[in-house]
Amino acid sequence: MKARVTVTLKTGVLDPQGKAIEGALHSLGVEGIASVRQGKVFDIEIDAADPEAARAALAAASEKLLANTVVENYRLELL
């Protein structure tokens, strides 16, 4: 089974890399960019008996390693 975990910073958490990307886009002449927030995407293949077991395993992996839940949110998708 294929899955995707998307990790993003929580609202209100300072994102210096996003600000740097935003500044670079402006300096390159890209118009209309109001703000940029960066994140991480993990594409995962998981052996699981059913979707519920897959979600449970992915949530455990996200909580323990993939996301710092103090400052980051994560979203799970089964593809």
N, C-alpha and C positions, 0 to 999 in steps of 0.2 A: 504494500500500500504506500502511496506517495503522500507526503504532507509538506506543508510550508509553515514555518514559524516566523512571524514578523515581529521584531522588537523595536520599539520606539521610546524616546524619552517622554516622561510624563509632562503634562502641561505645567508650565512655570519653572521647569528645570532649565538652567542655562545651557545652551548648545553652541559652544564656540566653533565647532567644525561647521555647523550649519551656517553660522554668521560668516565664516571665511568663504564658504561656497557662494553665499549670497553676494558678498563683496566682489568675488572673482567674476560672477555672472554680470554684475553691473559694469565692471571694468572692461569686460569683453563686448559691451554694448547690447546685451540681452535686455530687452525692455519688458516691463510689466511684472517683474518678480517682486512680490511684496515681502516674502520671507521664505526661508528654507530651514527645514528640520531634517537631520539625517538619522538613519536607523540601520538596522541589520536585517537580512533575510537569510534564513536557513532552509534549504530544500533537503528533505530527509526521506529516506526509504525505510519503512518500519515493518517488521513482521509482527502482525497482531491478528488475533482471532476475529475481532469485530471492531467496528468504528469506536465503540465506547472504550475498549481496551487500548486502542491506539491513542485516543484523546487523553486517557489517564497517563499513559507512558510519556506522551509529549509534554503534558502539563508538568509532570515530575521533572523531566529533563530541563524544561524552561525555568522552573522554580529553583533548581539546584545549580544550573550551569549557564544556560543560554541568556538569561536576563537577570539583571540586578534589580529585583522588584522594589527596592527602595526608591530608585529613580527612573525605572523603566516599566513600561507595559508590554505585554506580548499578546499576540493573536494567533490562534491555531486554525489551520485550514487543512482538511483532508481533500486531496486532489483526485 
